[in-house]
């Protein structure tokens, strides 16, 4: 399968802080707990399209 780059946005402030490569065949959106520079704490980051 091909790898695709997707952006991860903070669920609190909405800034796009990270880019990751994922498998193209996944159906649900990726959710990771990452550090947000704007909020200053660890928050849930969701995949944007």
TIMI-2910 file (N, C-alpha, C, CB; in pm, 1 decimal, decimal comma, always signed):
<rs>
+----------+----------+----------+----------+----------+----------+----------+----------+----------+----------+----------+----------+------+
!      n_x !      n_y !      n_z !     ca_x !     ca_y !     ca_z !      c_x !      c_y !      c_z !     cb_x !     cb_y !     cb_z ! resn !
+----------+----------+----------+----------+----------+----------+----------+----------+----------+----------+----------+----------+------+
!    +82,2 !   -118,8 !     +0,0 !     +0,0 !     +0,0 !     +0,0 !    +86,6 !   +125,2 !     +0,0 !    -93,5 !     -0,2 !   +120,0 !  Unk !
!    +31,3 !   +230,9 !    -49,6 !   +103,3 !   +357,3 !    -56,7 !    +91,6 !   +432,4 !    +75,6 !    +50,1 !   +443,6 !   -172,4 !  Unk !
!   +196,2 !   +504,6 !   +109,1 !   +197,5 !   +588,4 !   +228,2 !   +154,2 !   +729,5 !   +189,5 !   +338,5 !   +589,5 !   +294,5 !  Unk !
!    +74,5 !   +791,8 !   +275,3 !    +26,5 !   +927,3 !   +250,0 !    +63,1 !  +1015,0 !   +368,3 !   -126,9 !   +929,1 !   +225,2 !  Unk !
!    +97,5 !  +1140,7 !   +342,6 !   +124,6 !  +1235,2 !   +450,3 !     -5,4 !  +1303,0 !   +490,8 !   +230,5 !  +1340,2 !   +407,2 !  Unk !
!    -31,0 !  +1306,5 !   +622,7 !   -148,9 !  +1374,2 !   +675,0 !   -104,1 !  +1470,3 !   +785,2 !   -254,3 !  +1271,4 !   +728,7 !  Unk !
!   -182,0 !  +1573,9 !   +806,3 !   -151,5 !  +1672,4 !   +910,6 !   -233,5 !  +1640,1 !  +1034,5 !   -180,5 !  +1817,6 !   +861,5 !  Unk !
!   -174,0 !  +1663,6 !  +1150,8 !   -244,0 !  +1645,0 !  +1277,2 !   -270,9 !  +1781,7 !  +1338,7 !   -161,9 !  +1555,3 !  +1374,4 !  Unk !
!   -397,9 !  +1806,0 !  +1373,3 !   -437,4 !  +1934,6 !  +1430,7 !   -479,0 !  +1915,6 !  +1575,7 !   -552,4 !  +1998,4 !  +1349,4 !  Unk !
!   -446,8 !  +2012,0 !  +1657,7 !   -481,9 !  +2009,6 !  +1799,8 !   -634,0 !  +2020,3 !  +1813,8 !   -410,6 !  +2125,6 !  +1877,2 !  Unk !
!   -691,2 !  +1938,3 !  +1902,7 !   -836,5 !  +1941,3 !  +1920,8 !   -881,2 !  +2060,6 !  +2005,1 !   -883,7 !  +1811,9 !  +1985,7 !  Unk !
!   -789,2 !  +2123,4 !  +2078,2 !   -825,0 !  +2237,4 !  +2163,3 !   -816,5 !  +2368,2 !  +2085,8 !   -733,5 !  +2243,3 !  +2286,4 !  Unk !
!   -698,7 !  +2398,1 !  +2028,8 !   -680,9 !  +2528,3 !  +1962,5 !   -690,5 !  +2519,6 !  +1809,5 !   -546,1 !  +2587,4 !  +2001,1 !  Unk !
!   -675,7 !  +2400,8 !  +1751,2 !   -693,9 !  +2383,6 !  +1607,4 !   -571,3 !  +2405,8 !  +1522,3 !   -797,7 !  +2473,6 !  +1561,8 !  Unk !
!   -455,5 !  +2433,8 !  +1582,0 !   -335,0 !  +2454,0 !  +1501,3 !   -281,9 !  +2320,4 !  +1451,2 !   -226,5 !  +2527,6 !  +1582,5 !  Unk !
!   -226,7 !  +2323,7 !  +1330,4 !   -169,9 !  +2202,6 !  +1270,9 !    -22,0 !  +2197,9 !  +1306,9 !   -190,7 !  +2199,5 !  +1114,8 !  Unk !
!    +14,3 !  +2107,6 !  +1398,7 !   +148,2 !  +2103,1 !  +1453,3 !   +235,1 !  +1992,9 !  +1395,5 !   +140,7 !  +2087,4 !  +1599,3 !  Unk !
!   +177,4 !  +1883,1 !  +1353,2 !   +254,8 !  +1766,4 !  +1313,0 !   +208,9 !  +1714,1 !  +1178,1 !   +244,1 !  +1656,8 !  +1417,9 !  Unk !
!   +301,6 !  +1650,4 !  +1105,5 !   +268,8 !  +1574,3 !   +985,9 !   +324,3 !  +1434,2 !  +1004,0 !   +325,9 !  +1642,1 !   +856,7 !  Unk !
!   +244,3 !  +1334,5 !   +969,4 !   +285,3 !  +1194,9 !   +980,3 !   +247,6 !  +1124,1 !   +851,4 !   +219,5 !  +1125,6 !  +1103,8 !  Unk !
!   +314,1 !  +1013,4 !   +823,4 !   +278,0 !   +932,9 !   +706,6 !   +202,9 !   +810,5 !   +754,7 !   +404,0 !   +892,0 !   +623,7 !  Unk !
!    +89,1 !   +782,2 !   +691,6 !     +5,2 !   +670,2 !   +730,0 !    -28,6 !   +587,4 !   +607,2 !   -122,8 !   +718,8 !   +799,8 !  Unk !
!    -84,2 !   +472,2 !   +632,5 !   -128,6 !   +384,2 !   +525,6 !   -253,8 !   +443,8 !   +460,3 !   -156,8 !   +240,8 !   +579,8 !  Unk !
!   -262,1 !   +436,4 !   +330,4 !   -373,7 !   +498,3 !   +258,0 !   -504,5 !   +422,0 !   +278,7 !   -341,6 !   +506,0 !   +108,9 !  Unk !
!   -498,4 !   +294,6 !   +318,3 !   -617,8 !   +211,5 !   +329,0 !   -692,3 !   +227,7 !   +460,7 !   -580,5 !    +68,6 !   +311,1 !  Unk !
!   -641,3 !   +306,5 !   +556,4 !   -711,6 !   +318,6 !   +684,3 !   -841,1 !   +395,7 !   +667,0 !   -622,9 !   +387,2 !   +788,9 !  Unk !
!   -941,8 !   +360,1 !   +746,9 !  -1074,1 !   +419,8 !   +729,4 !  -1103,5 !   +529,3 !   +831,5 !  -1180,1 !   +312,8 !   +738,4 !  Unk !
!  -1063,9 !   +509,9 !   +956,8 !  -1095,0 !   +609,8 !  +1058,5 !   -981,6 !   +710,9 !  +1069,3 !  -1120,4 !   +542,7 !  +1194,8 !  Unk !
!  -1011,8 !   +824,5 !  +1127,8 !   -911,1 !   +929,2 !  +1142,1 !   -816,0 !   +896,0 !  +1256,2 !   -977,8 !  +1065,6 !  +1166,0 !  Unk !
!   -691,7 !   +929,3 !  +1236,7 !   -588,1 !   +901,9 !  +1335,0 !   -597,7 !  +1000,9 !  +1450,6 !   -449,0 !   +908,2 !  +1270,1 !  Unk !
!   -586,0 !   +951,9 !  +1574,5 !   -586,0 !  +1036,7 !  +1693,3 !   -465,7 !   +999,4 !  +1778,2 !   -718,8 !  +1021,8 !  +1774,4 !  Unk !
!   -381,8 !  +1098,2 !  +1808,9 !   -264,3 !  +1076,8 !  +1891,8 !   -258,1 !  +1185,2 !  +1998,0 !   -135,2 !  +1075,8 !  +1806,4 !  Unk !
!   -201,9 !  +1151,1 !  +2113,8 !   -183,1 !  +1249,8 !  +2218,8 !    -42,3 !  +1305,7 !  +2203,5 !   -205,5 !  +1187,9 !  +2361,5 !  Unk !
!    -32,0 !  +1432,5 !  +2160,7 !    +96,3 !  +1496,9 !  +2133,6 !   +102,5 !  +1630,8 !  +2208,3 !   +116,6 !  +1518,0 !  +1980,2 !  Unk !
!   +223,6 !  +1687,1 !  +2215,1 !   +242,9 !  +1816,5 !  +2279,4 !   +208,8 !  +1928,2 !  +2181,6 !   +387,9 !  +1831,4 !  +2330,5 !  Unk !
!   +129,2 !  +2023,2 !  +2226,3 !    +92,6 !  +2139,7 !  +2145,8 !   +170,9 !  +2260,1 !  +2196,1 !    -61,1 !  +2166,8 !  +2151,8 !  Unk !
!   +243,9 !  +2326,4 !  +2105,0 !   +323,5 !  +2443,5 !  +2143,3 !   +236,3 !  +2563,0 !  +2180,1 !   +417,4 !  +2482,0 !  +2030,2 !  Unk !
!   +120,8 !  +2576,0 !  +2116,9 !    +32,2 !  +2689,2 !  +2143,7 !    -35,2 !  +2676,4 !  +2280,5 !    -73,9 !  +2700,5 !  +2033,9 !  Unk !
!    -83,6 !  +2555,9 !  +2312,9 !   -152,2 !  +2533,1 !  +2440,3 !    -53,6 !  +2513,4 !  +2555,2 !   -243,9 !  +2411,7 !  +2429,7 !  Unk !
!    +64,0 !  +2459,9 !  +2525,7 !   +164,2 !  +2437,3 !  +2627,8 !   +144,1 !  +2310,2 !  +2707,8 !   +166,9 !  +2551,7 !  +2719,4 !  Unk !
!    +66,1 !  +2214,4 !  +2653,6 !    +42,4 !  +2088,2 !  +2723,7 !    +11,4 !  +1978,9 !  +2621,5 !    -74,0 !  +2102,3 !  +2826,4 !  Unk !
!     +2,4 !  +1854,7 !  +2669,4 !    -31,4 !  +1742,9 !  +2582,1 !   -181,4 !  +1740,6 !  +2557,7 !    +15,7 !  +1609,2 !  +2643,0 !  Unk !
!   -220,6 !  +1737,9 !  +2430,6 !   -361,4 !  +1732,9 !  +2393,0 !   -379,4 !  +1627,9 !  +2284,0 !   -412,0 !  +1872,3 !  +2345,1 !  Unk !
!   -502,9 !  +1595,9 !  +2255,5 !   -533,5 !  +1500,7 !  +2148,2 !   -522,1 !  +1574,2 !  +2014,8 !   -677,0 !  +1437,9 !  +2166,1 !  Unk !
!   -446,5 !  +1516,4 !  +1922,4 !   -432,3 !  +1570,9 !  +1787,5 !   -501,4 !  +1475,2 !  +1691,0 !   -280,9 !  +1591,4 !  +1749,0 !  Unk !
!   -587,6 !  +1530,4 !  +1606,3 !   -663,9 !  +1449,7 !  +1511,6 !   -618,9 !  +1476,6 !  +1369,2 !   -813,2 !  +1477,5 !  +1525,7 !  Unk !
!   -634,6 !  +1375,6 !  +1286,2 !   -597,2 !  +1385,1 !  +1145,0 !   -690,4 !  +1480,7 !  +1072,5 !   -600,2 !  +1246,4 !  +1078,1 !  Unk !
!   -633,6 !  +1569,2 !   +991,3 !   -713,1 !  +1659,3 !   +909,0 !   -706,2 !  +1613,5 !   +764,9 !   -664,3 !  +1805,3 !   +922,7 !  Unk !
!   -802,1 !  +1651,6 !   +685,9 !   -805,3 !  +1606,9 !   +546,1 !   -782,7 !  +1723,9 !   +453,6 !   -938,7 !  +1538,5 !   +513,0 !  Unk !
+----------+----------+----------+----------+----------+----------+----------+----------+----------+----------+----------+----------+------+
</rs>
